[in-house]
Amino acid sequence: MLTTERILLRQWQPADREPFAALNADRDVMRYFENTRSRAESDATADRLEAHINDHGFGFWAAELLEGGDFIGFIGIENTPPNLPCSPAVEIGWRLDKRFWGKGLAPEGARACLLFAFSKLGLDEVVSFTAEGNAPSMRVMEKIGMKRDAAGDFEHPALPEGHPMRPHVFYRIGQVDSILC
């Protein structure tokens, strides 16, 4: 578990499934993904995220507000899938319910994750990537000190040729570059 001024990042719980499914079914939240997710797909994702945390001691943690306990989505770090050009690496990422956008919660949680990655895990670098048009996520990456590495931009192999979300931009931050360490 990680705690910030306003957020608790923790292991997934059964009560997270319903709000996570609603978040994944929201077209606004998922607009930079290939599609929204069904309840079964959302539950499978939560299972995978929970297993990664159990197996590695870190992952895309469930995020809740300290005040009131509202589930807001996930924020965390996770090993990249092996089929990506940047692998092996540890990726930082987030997905928040739109009710919580624009409040600085993603950068707040992400900074805690970077501190954990560099100080507790001893990582030298953390990466992130997103669909080329996802300016909101790119702003979060830049707010936490990440820099775009255009040489690392790639076509996401899980998406078909010509898919509008296939082009991805690549960001990175090294421990020595981090303002947290």
N, C-alpha and C positions, 0 to 999 in steps of 0.2 A: 504494500500500500504506500502511496505517496499522498501528501497533503500540501496544498497551497493555502493562500489566504482565504479562498472561497470554494475550493474544490477538493474532493476526496477521489483519488484514483485507486480502484480496488478490483479484486477478483469479481467475476460475474456471478450474479445470483438469479434464482428462478424468477423473481419479481421483475427483473430487467427485460425479460423476453418480450412482453407485450409492448412496452414503450419502444424497444429497439425495433420490433417489427413495424410499428407505426412510422418510425423515423425512416426505415428502409423502403417503405411503401410510398413515401412522400416524393412527388416528382420534383419539387424544388430542391430538397436535400440531395437527391440523386441525379440532378441535372448534368453532372459531369461524369457520370458512369454510363455504362452501356444500357442499363435499364433499372427499373425499380426491382425490389425483391419481394417474393411471396413470403408468407409466414414461415413455411417450411425452409425456404432458402435463408431467411433471416436467422432462424433457430440453428441451422447448420453453421452459419457464420459465427454465431455466438459460441457454439460448441468448439469450433476451431480456435477461436480467440482464447477461450477458457483453457483449452488443452495446451496452447502455446505458453501461457503463463505458468501452468502446472509443470510443464517440461523444462522451461528455461528460467523461471523466476522473474520474468518480465514479459510484456506484450502490450497489446492494445487493451488497456484497462477500462473497465466500466467507469464512467465519470458521473459523480453526483455532487450536487451543491451541498456544502456543509450546512448552510442555513436552509432548513426545510427538507433536505434529503431528496430533492427531485433528481431523477435520472436524466442526464442531459445528452448522453451519447458515449463516445469513447475517445480517449486520448492515450497515446502510448508509443512504444517502440517495439519493433518486431523484426525478426529475421526476414529478409526478402525472399520471395519465391526463387527457386534455383533457375527458372527459365528466363529471368530478367538479365539484361546485359550488365547491370551493376552488381550482380551477385557474385560471391557472397558479400553481404553487407547488412547493416541494421538500419531499418527505415523508421522515421518518425512520422506519425499520422494522426488524424482526428476526423471525426464525423459527429456533428452536433445537431440536435433537433433545432429547427429554425427559430423556435421561440427564444433560443439562447444565443443567436447570432448577434454580432455587433456589440458585445459586452466585454470583449477582451478575454473571454474564458479559454479559447483555443490557445492563444499565445501564453497565457498564464500556466496552463497545464503542460504545454509543450516545453516551456523553460524548465519546469520541474523534471520532466523526462530527460532533457539534455543533461541536467546536473547529475541525475541518476546514472545515465549512460557513461558519462565521463568520470565521475568520482567513484561510483560503486562498481560499475562493470569494467572500468579501465579502458573503454573503447577509445580509439584514436580518431574515429570519424563516425558521423551519422549522416544518412542521406534521406532525401525525400523526392517525390516525383508526383506529377499530376497531369491530367489532360491539359493540352496546350492552352485552352481558353479559360482555365479555372483561375481567374485573377484573384478571387477571395483567398484560396489556399496559398497562392504564390505570395500574397501580402503577409499571411501568417508566417510563411517560411522566412521572408525578409525581416519581419519584426523580431524573430528569434535569432537573427544573425546569420542565417543561411545565405549562401551565394549561389547564383545560377551557374552551372557548368554546362554551357551550350554544347560542348564536345560530348557530353554524356546524354544529351537528348536522344530519345529512342522511340521506335514504333512498338506499342505494347503488343507482345506476342499472343495475348489471350483474345485480342480483338481482330476481326477479319480485315483484310486489305480494304482500304477505302472507307473504313468506319470513321466517322468524324471525331471520335474520342481516341483513336489509335495513336496519333502523335502526342508524345509526352515530353514535358520539360523536366530537367534533372537539377536538383539542388544538393548542396553538401555543406557540412560544417565540420571542421576539425576541432579537436580538443584545444589546440593552441589558439584557434580563432574564436573560441567561445567566450563570450563576455561573462559567463558564469564561473569559469575556473580560474 
